Every structure is written in structure tokens, then in C-alpha cells.
């Protein structure tokens, strides 16, 4: 039973060229390539931002000003400006239909941008999150096509 995890660790490690003249040492890599000294993005934060926005999107109990304030709270500066200026239309009705993965499910991702889809009773919506100064922010909400 213990040999399986060790085999997985051994399969994930590879020897990297020494950078400091020292002996070779194992370096763990992802499927995207070699590791770096950059901080690892907190993808859970991206999910939380998108899920919270999806929940706010259909909050009928909030007045318009409070709805816009709640949606803009975790938004990029540009999207927050658009929300506050009423350039982003508030849905007249509808509701979120949570799936097995929760309120939203990832659709496309890169280290700096993750798109999440939310199923609704009308049409799927796309909640776009981007990294800004190391934190995930809501950058857009639009129909998922």
C-alpha cells in the first residue's frame, strides 16, 4: 500500500540541472512545465469569487444599489465601474441551478484567467475571473455560448 504513493512521487519528480553548482536534486513539475519560484495562484480564490458573484447575480432581495455594490465588491476596477454605472444589466428574473461542482464549474483556464460557467434556469452564464496583483477578481459576466 505504501509503495503506490512513493511510485507516484517518483513519477512526478525529475532531476533538474543544479542551479547553484550543487548536486542534482528532485524538482516537482506540473503538466505545464518546470516549476518556478513564482507564488502558486490560489485557484480556490478564483472559484470563490465566481461562485459568490453567481449567487449575487440572482439576489432578488437586494435593491439595485445594494446589488451593484455586492457584485462590484470583488470586481476588477473596470468591471466595478461598469457595474456601478449600470452598464451591466441586472437580470429581471431567474435563478442559479447548482451542479455537482457547486454554483459554478470551470470552463477554460490559464494561470492568469479562469472562466466559470453557471447553469441557470434561463441560459448558462460565464463568470470571468482574472488575477490582479496576486488576487482573483471578477472581470466580466456574460452569456456562455
Beta strands, then each sheet from edge to edge (+ up, - down):
strand 1: 13-16
strand 2: 25-28
strand 3: 105-110
strand 4: 113-118
strand 5: 125-132
strand 6: 135-143
sheet 1: 1+ 2-
sheet 2: 3+ 4- 5+ 6-
end
